[in-house]
């Protein structure tokens, strides 16, 4: 589902088609059903590490923050037990964790995102297909445009992904607190 949507989106952004219907019809007519899956390998090579890095970073940040809070409570209040509410993350905590996790993952995976975008949009260009593979695309970009080109679009992607994952983790954290509070009240 994500690859066809990504192909259509990337080609619409670059102005290749007049609209969604035109994109779907033209891709199907000129490339067949496989046209909707162009660059699926680079897409997966971006998505899997991005999600893994985002969740790993989120988990590390949560543990780190909670450990620091536990240490602070133990230093300030000797002999008192740490309460559950002290050891829970707020909505703002989870928002910041989500944004930070996505920014880190985005920085690591942006070169693959650039390759993926080039591979998806090349099939729709009127010129000869410039890249024979993702590796060829990567090498060609570095040689002809310089390595910093692999980070083009990072600001825009960071804004989008940071907000998306920040809101996702903030809402998830709110649900976790709600469920945990309900469970404690039942006990």
C-alpha positions in Angstrom: 0.0 0.0 0.0 2.7 2.5 0.9 4.8 2.1 -2.3 2.0 2.9 -4.8 0.9 5.8 -2.7 4.5 7.0 -2.5 5.1 6.7 -6.3 1.9 8.7 -7.0 2.8 11.3 -4.4 6.4 11.8 -5.6 5.3 12.1 -9.2 2.5 14.5 -8.4 4.9 16.7 -6.3 7.3 16.9 -9.3 4.5 18.0 -11.6 4.7 15.0 -13.9 0.9 14.5 -13.9 -2.1 16.9 -13.8 -3.8 15.1 -10.9 -4.4 11.9 -9.0 -6.6 10.3 -11.7 -4.2 11.2 -14.5 -1.3 9.8 -12.5 -3.0 6.4 -11.9 -4.2 6.1 -15.5 -0.8 7.1 -17.0 1.3 4.9 -14.7 -1.0 1.9 -15.4 -1.1 2.5 -19.2 2.6 3.2 -19.7 4.2 1.0 -17.0 1.6 -1.5 -16.0 0.8 -2.6 -12.5 4.5 -2.8 -11.7 4.9 0.9 -12.3 3.1 1.5 -9.0 5.9 -0.5 -7.3 8.9 1.2 -8.9 11.7 1.7 -6.3 10.0 -0.7 -3.8 13.4 -1.9 -2.7 14.8 1.5 -1.8 11.5 2.3 -0.1 11.8 -0.7 2.1 15.5 0.1 2.6 14.4 3.5 4.0 11.2 2.5 5.9 12.5 -0.5 7.9 15.7 1.2 9.3 13.7 4.4 9.9 11.1 2.7 12.0 13.6 0.5 13.8 15.8 3.5 14.6 12.8 5.6 15.7 11.5 2.9 18.1 15.0 2.1 19.4 15.7 5.7 20.0 12.3 6.2 21.7 12.9 3.3 24.0 16.4 4.5 24.9 15.2 8.1 25.6 12.3 6.9 27.7 14.6 4.7 29.8 17.2 7.4 30.1 14.6 10.0 31.2 13.0 7.7 33.7 16.4 6.6 35.1 17.4 10.3 35.6 14.1 11.0 37.4 14.5 8.0 39.6 18.0 9.1 40.6 16.8 12.7 41.3 14.0 11.4 43.5 16.3 9.1 45.4 18.8 11.9 45.9 16.2 14.4 47.0 14.0 12.2 49.2 16.0 9.5 50.9 13.9 6.7 52.4 10.7 7.5 50.4 9.4 5.3 47.7 9.2 6.6 44.1 5.5 6.9 43.1 4.1 5.7 39.8 3.2 9.2 38.8 6.8 10.3 39.3 8.0 7.5 37.0 5.5 8.2 34.2 6.3 10.3 31.2 4.1 13.3 30.4 2.5 14.1 27.1 5.2 16.8 26.5 7.9 14.2 27.4 6.5 11.8 24.8 6.1 14.6 22.2 9.8 15.5 22.6 10.8 11.9 22.6 8.8 11.3 19.4 10.3 14.4 17.6 13.8 13.5 18.7 13.5 9.9 17.7 12.2 10.8 14.2 14.8 13.5 13.7 17.6 11.0 14.5 16.1 8.3 12.3 15.5 10.8 9.5 19.1 12.0 9.5 20.3 8.4 9.2 17.9 7.4 6.5 17.7 10.5 4.3 20.3 9.3 1.8 18.2 6.3 1.1 15.1 8.6 0.8 16.8 10.7 -1.8 17.7 7.6 -3.8 14.2 6.2 -3.4 12.7 9.5 -4.7 15.0 9.6 -7.7 14.2 6.0 -8.6 10.5 6.6 -8.3 10.4 9.7 -10.4 12.9 8.7 -13.1 10.4 6.3 -14.8 8.1 9.3 -15.5 10.7 11.5 -17.0 10.8 12.0 -20.8 14.6 11.5 -20.8 16.3 8.1 -20.9 16.3 6.3 -17.5 19.3 7.8 -15.8 19.8 5.1 -13.1 20.1 1.3 -13.7 19.8 0.5 -9.9 19.7 2.1 -6.5 23.4 1.7 -6.1 24.0 3.3 -9.5 21.7 6.2 -8.4 23.7 6.6 -5.2 27.1 6.6 -6.9 25.9 9.0 -9.6 24.5 11.5 -7.1 27.7 11.5 -5.1 29.9 11.8 -8.2 27.9 14.4 -10.1 26.1 16.4 -7.4 28.2 15.8 -4.3 27.5 13.9 -1.1 25.5 16.7 0.5 22.8 16.2 -2.1 21.9 13.0 -0.2 20.6 15.2 2.5 18.4 17.3 0.3 14.9 17.6 1.6 16.0 16.8 5.2 14.4 20.0 6.6 11.1 19.2 5.0 11.2 15.5 5.9 12.2 16.3 9.5 9.3 18.8 9.9 6.8 16.2 8.6 8.2 13.2 10.4 9.1 15.0 13.6 5.5 16.3 14.0 4.0 13.0 12.9 6.0 10.8 15.3 5.9 13.4 18.1 2.1 13.5 18.0 1.9 9.7 17.7 4.1 9.1 20.7 2.3 11.8 22.7 -1.1 10.3 22.1 0.2 6.8 22.7 1.7 8.0 26.0 -1.6 9.5 27.1 -3.4 6.2 26.4 -0.7 4.3 28.3 -1.2 6.6 31.3 -4.9 6.3 31.1 -4.8 2.5 31.0 -2.2 2.3 33.8 -4.3 4.6 36.0 -7.4 2.4 35.3 -5.5 -0.7 36.2 -4.2 0.8 39.5 -7.7 1.9 40.5 -9.0 -1.7 39.9 -6.4 -3.1 42.2 
